[in-house]
Amino acid sequence: MNLYTLTSDLHGEFTMPAKDEKFIQELEAAMGMTFNYKENDFSDYGSGDDIIYVRTGGTEGIFKSVFCKDGNLDIPGGKKIKLLTSGKSNSLAASMEILSYLCQHNCPGEIIHGTAEQMASALKCGSESAFKSQRLPLKACGVLAGKRYGVVGKPSDWLISSDVDYKKAKDVLGVELIDIPMTELLEEYSTGKMEAIPELNQLNAPRYGKSITDEDFKKSLLVYSSLKRLVRKYNLDGLTLRCFDLLTSIGSTGCMGLAILNSEGIIGTCEGDIPTMLSMGVAKAVASMESFQVNLSRATSDELLFAHCTVPLNIVKSYVYDTHFESGIGVAVHGEFEPGKATIIKIGSDLEHFITRDITLEENQYGDNLCRTQVIIKAEGLKDYMLNEPLGNHHVLVPGSHSDAFINALGE
C-alpha cells in the first residue's frame, strides 16, 4: 500500500517522517505489513493501492491543490479516496472537511479511523458499505429573518466544503451576510482602543502552552474590542472571523475575543466558517442558548471526542487559559462543562440539508495534543454520519435537548 501524507506547517510536532510515528508503527504491526512511503509526493498517485494519511488539521487546502486542476476535481484513476486519520492534531476534523468536499462533487471517499485493529481490517479487507443517511432536508424557514452576520475576512483556505451562497442564505434562512475586509479589523486593532471588558478570570499558568504574558492578554482583549466595534458599526447579530490571519499580522488569536462575544449573546465563529455561524445562530434563535463550535477529534463506537480552542464562557461551569493549540501563542480557553444532555446541530453549506441529534455530554478532558476545550459525548450511530457524510468539519454543541425543536424549525 502506498502511503501519501498531508501535513500543515503549523504543526511543528510533525517534523518527523510518517514512518517514525508511533501511530503508523502500531497500524503496520496490526496489518502485518509496512507501507510504501510516498510522503507528500503525489506525482504517481493512482498507480496502486493508495492511502492518504491526513496527519494534521489545516491540510484541506493542500488536498485541493493536489487534486483540483483548473478548478475541477480530478482523481487519477477515479478511485475511492481513502483518508487515514489519527485521534490527534485535528487529523479527523480535516478528513471530514475533505470528505464533505468529495461528497459535494459526487466523488467516492471514506475515512479510516478507529483502533489500530479496526483500521488494519478496513485497509486490508475493506470497510462495511451499508450506511443509512442521517441528513435531514432543510426548508426555507426564515428562522434568522432580520439577522445580520458579518464575515470578517474570507473563510480559511482549508474550509473547502464550506462556501455559502449569500442570496440563498437570505432566501432560506432570512439572514443577511455582510463581507468585512480583514484590513478593517486590523485598523480598529491598531487604534489600541479598549472597550469595556466584562469580569474575567485572572491569568493562570497554562498547562501545555508557553507562559501567557500581560501583553498577550491585552492583545486578546484588543481583538475582542475591535470586533465589538465592528458589531456596532455594521449593526451585527454575529460574525465569523478568519482568525488564523491574526497569527502573523498581530501575533495573537481570536479565541478569547470570540469566547467573550458569544458570552454576550453575539454569535462568533472561528476560521471564517459561515455554515457554523448560521448553525450557532439557529441554536440561539430556536433554543435561546449559546453554543460551542467543535471539531471531532476521535470517535470510538458511540463515544466521540470534540474539541476547540474557544467556548462561550457562560455555558461552562469553569474555565482556565492556555495558548492556542496549533500555534502555541495567544490566549485560548479550556472550559469544563457540566455533564448532561446536549444537542449536536449543523447546517450544510448547500443550505439544503442539516443534521441534529440529542447526545449525552459525559465528561471533560484536557489533553496536550488537541484544541483546549475537550468534551467526550455519547450518541448512538453518530460516528457513522461523521465518517461517511459529514456536513463539513465543524459542528455545533448546544447544552440541553433541542433536536425536536430544531427539526420543527428547520425540517420539511
Residue pairs with C-beta under 8 A, 6 or more apart in sequence:
1 33
1 35
1 36
1 48
1 49
1 50
1 51
1 123
2 35
2 36
2 38
2 44
2 45
2 47
2 48
2 49
2 50
2 51
3 18
3 24
3 35
3 36
3 37
3 38
3 51
3 53
3 84
4 38
4 39
4 40
4 41
4 42
4 45
4 50
4 51
4 52
4 53
5 18
5 38
5 39
5 40
5 52
5 53
5 55
6 40
6 52
6 53
6 54
6 55
6 56
6 59
6 62
6 63
6 94
7 14
7 40
7 55
7 56
7 59
8 56
8 57
8 58
8 59
8 62
8 326
10 56
10 57
10 58
10 244
10 326
10 327
11 55
11 56
11 57
11 58
11 89
11 326
13 89
13 369
14 55
14 56
14 89
17 37
17 39
18 24
18 35
18 37
18 39
18 53
18 55
19 25
19 34
19 35
19 37
23 86
23 88
24 35
24 53
26 116
27 84
27 116
27 119
27 120
28 34
28 35
29 116
30 116
30 117
30 119
30 120
31 120
31 123
31 124
35 51
36 48
38 44
38 45
42 66
45 66
45 76
46 75
46 76
46 77
46 79
47 76
47 77
50 79
50 82
51 82
51 84
51 112
51 123
52 63
52 81
52 82
52 83
52 84
53 84
53 85
54 63
54 83
54 84
54 85
54 91
54 92
54 94
54 95
54 98
55 86
55 89
55 91
56 89
56 90
56 91
56 94
57 89
57 90
57 91
57 93
57 94
57 158
57 295
57 326
58 90
58 94
58 158
58 244
58 326
59 94
59 98
59 158
60 94
60 97
60 98
60 101
60 157
60 158
60 159
60 160
60 161
60 393
61 157
61 158
61 160
63 98
63 101
63 160
64 101
64 160
67 73
67 74
67 75
68 74
73 101
73 102
73 105
73 107
75 81
75 107
79 108
80 108
80 109
80 110
81 98
81 99
81 102
81 107
81 108
81 109
81 110
82 109
82 110
82 112
82 123
83 95
83 98
83 99
83 109
83 110
83 111
83 112
84 112
84 113
84 119
84 123
85 91
85 92
85 95
85 111
85 112
85 113
86 92
87 113
87 297
87 298
87 305
88 297
88 369
88 370
89 369
89 370
90 295
90 297
90 326
90 370
90 371
92 111
92 113
92 295
92 296
92 297
92 298
92 299
93 295
93 296
93 297
93 393
93 394
94 158
94 393
95 111
95 113
96 111
96 296
96 386
96 387
96 390
96 392
96 393
97 158
97 159
97 160
97 161
97 162
97 390
97 392
97 393
98 109
98 160
98 161
99 109
99 110
99 111
99 387
99 388
99 389
99 390
100 161
100 389
100 390
100 391
100 392
100 393
101 160
101 161
102 108
102 109
103 109
103 161
103 389
104 161
104 350
110 127
110 387
110 388
111 387
111 388
112 119
112 122
112 123
112 127
113 119
113 298
113 299
113 387
114 122
114 299
114 300
115 300
131 384
131 388
131 389
132 384
133 389
134 355
134 357
134 381
134 382
134 384
134 385
134 389
135 348
135 353
135 354
135 355
135 385
135 389
135 391
136 353
136 354
136 355
136 356
136 407
136 410
136 411
137 352
137 353
137 411
137 412
138 172
138 347
138 348
138 351
138 352
138 353
138 354
138 410
138 411
138 412
139 172
139 410
139 411
139 412
140 171
140 172
141 172
141 173
141 409
141 410
142 172
142 173
142 174
143 173
143 174
143 282
143 285
143 286
143 409
143 410
144 173
144 174
144 175
144 278
144 281
144 282
144 285
145 173
145 174
145 175
146 174
147 174
147 175
147 176
147 237
147 238
147 281
147 285
148 175
148 176
148 178
148 234
148 235
148 236
148 237
149 175
149 176
149 177
149 178
149 236
149 237
149 238
149 239
149 240
149 267
149 274
149 277
149 278
149 281
150 177
150 178
150 179
150 180
150 230
150 231
150 234
150 236
150 238
150 239
150 240
151 177
151 178
151 179
151 180
151 239
151 240
151 272
151 274
152 180
152 182
152 184
152 185
152 227
152 230
152 239
152 240
152 241
152 242
152 272
153 180
153 181
153 182
153 185
153 241
153 242
153 245
153 272
154 179
154 242
154 272
155 162
155 163
155 240
155 242
155 271
155 272
155 273
155 274
156 242
156 243
156 244
156 271
156 272
156 273
158 271
159 271
159 272
159 273
159 392
159 393
161 349
161 392
162 273
162 274
162 275
162 276
162 349
162 392
163 274
163 349
164 177
164 274
164 275
164 278
164 349
164 351
165 351
166 177
168 351
169 175
169 177
169 274
169 278
169 351
170 176
170 177
172 351
173 278
173 281
173 282
173 347
173 351
175 278
175 281
177 274
178 234
178 236
180 230
180 234
180 239
182 242
182 245
182 249
184 230
185 226
185 227
185 230
185 241
186 249
186 250
188 225
188 226
188 229
188 230
189 222
189 223
189 226
189 250
192 222
193 225
193 229
194 221
194 222
194 225
195 224
195 225
195 228
195 229
197 221
197 224
197 225
197 260
198 260
198 263
198 264
200 260
200 313
201 319
201 320
201 321
203 212
203 214
203 217
203 321
204 320
204 321
205 211
206 212
206 321
206 322
206 323
207 320
207 322
207 334
207 366
207 368
208 322
208 323
208 368
209 322
209 323
209 324
209 328
209 329
209 332
210 323
210 328
210 329
212 321
212 323
212 331
216 252
216 329
216 330
216 331
217 256
217 331
219 250
219 251
219 252
219 330
219 331
220 252
220 253
220 255
220 256
220 257
220 330
220 331
221 256
221 257
223 246
223 250
223 252
223 253
223 254
223 256
223 257
224 256
224 257
224 260
224 261
226 257
227 239
227 241
227 254
227 257
227 258
227 261
227 268
228 261
228 266
230 236
230 239
231 239
231 261
231 266
236 266
237 266
237 267
237 281
238 266
238 267
238 268
238 269
238 277
238 280
238 281
239 261
239 266
239 267
239 268
239 269
239 277
240 268
240 269
240 270
240 271
240 272
240 273
240 274
240 276
240 277
241 254
241 257
241 258
241 268
241 269
241 270
241 271
241 272
242 271
242 272
243 253
243 254
243 255
243 258
243 270
243 271
243 272
244 253
244 271
246 252
246 253
246 254
246 330
247 253
247 324
247 327
247 329
247 330
251 329
251 330
252 329
252 330
252 331
253 309
253 324
253 327
253 329
253 330
253 331
253 332
254 268
254 270
254 310
255 270
255 309
255 310
255 324
255 330
255 331
255 332
255 333
255 372
256 310
256 321
256 330
256 331
256 332
256 333
257 268
258 268
258 269
258 270
258 310
259 310
259 311
259 312
259 313
259 333
260 313
261 267
261 268
262 268
262 280
262 290
262 291
262 310
262 311
262 312
262 313
262 314
263 290
263 312
263 313
263 314
265 284
265 290
267 277
267 280
267 281
267 284
269 276
269 277
269 280
269 293
269 394
270 293
270 308
270 309
270 310
270 394
271 394
273 293
273 392
273 394
274 349
275 346
275 347
275 348
275 349
275 391
275 392
275 394
276 293
276 346
276 392
276 394
276 395
276 396
278 347
279 291
279 345
279 346
279 347
279 354
279 395
279 396
280 290
280 291
280 293
280 396
282 345
282 347
282 406
282 409
282 410
283 289
283 290
283 291
283 345
283 396
283 398
283 402
283 406
284 290
284 291
285 409
286 402
286 405
286 406
286 409
287 343
287 398
287 400
287 402
287 405
287 406
289 315
289 398
289 399
289 400
289 402
290 312
290 314
290 315
291 312
291 315
291 345
291 396
291 397
291 398
291 399
292 306
292 308
292 311
292 312
292 315
292 373
292 375
292 396
292 397
292 398
293 308
293 310
293 394
293 395
293 396
294 306
294 307
294 308
294 375
294 394
294 395
294 396
294 397
295 306
295 307
295 308
295 371
295 393
295 394
296 304
296 305
296 306
296 386
296 390
296 393
296 395
297 305
297 306
297 307
297 370
297 371
297 374
298 304
298 305
299 305
299 383
299 386
299 387
300 383
301 383
302 378
302 379
302 380
302 381
302 382
302 383
303 362
303 376
303 377
303 378
304 376
304 377
304 378
304 379
304 382
304 383
304 386
305 365
305 370
305 374
305 375
305 376
305 377
306 374
306 375
306 377
306 395
306 397
307 370
307 371
307 372
307 373
307 374
307 375
308 371
308 372
308 373
309 324
309 325
309 332
309 333
309 371
309 372
309 373
310 332
310 333
310 373
311 319
311 333
311 335
311 373
313 319
313 333
313 335
315 335
315 337
315 399
316 335
316 336
316 337
316 373
317 336
317 337
317 338
318 335
318 336
319 333
319 334
319 335
319 336
319 373
320 333
320 334
321 331
321 332
321 333
321 334
322 332
322 333
322 334
322 372
323 329
323 330
323 331
323 332
324 330
324 331
324 332
324 372
325 332
325 370
325 371
325 372
332 371
332 372
333 372
333 373
334 366
334 372
334 373
334 374
335 373
336 364
337 361
337 364
337 375
337 399
338 361
338 399
339 360
339 361
339 362
339 363
340 360
340 361
340 399
341 358
341 359
341 360
341 361
341 399
341 400
341 401
342 358
342 359
342 360
342 361
342 377
342 397
342 398
342 399
342 400
342 401
343 356
343 357
343 358
343 359
343 397
343 398
343 400
343 401
343 402
343 403
343 406
344 355
344 356
344 357
344 359
344 377
344 379
344 382
344 395
344 396
344 397
344 398
345 354
345 355
345 356
345 395
345 396
345 398
345 402
345 403
345 406
346 354
346 355
346 356
346 391
346 392
346 394
346 395
346 396
347 353
347 354
347 391
347 410
348 354
348 391
348 392
349 391
349 392
353 391
354 391
354 406
354 410
354 411
355 385
355 391
355 395
356 402
356 403
356 406
356 407
356 410
357 379
357 382
357 385
357 403
358 379
358 401
358 402
358 403
359 377
359 378
359 379
359 382
359 397
360 377
360 378
360 379
361 375
361 376
361 377
361 397
361 399
362 376
362 377
362 378
363 375
363 376
364 374
364 375
364 376
365 374
365 375
365 376
366 372
366 374
367 374
375 397
377 397
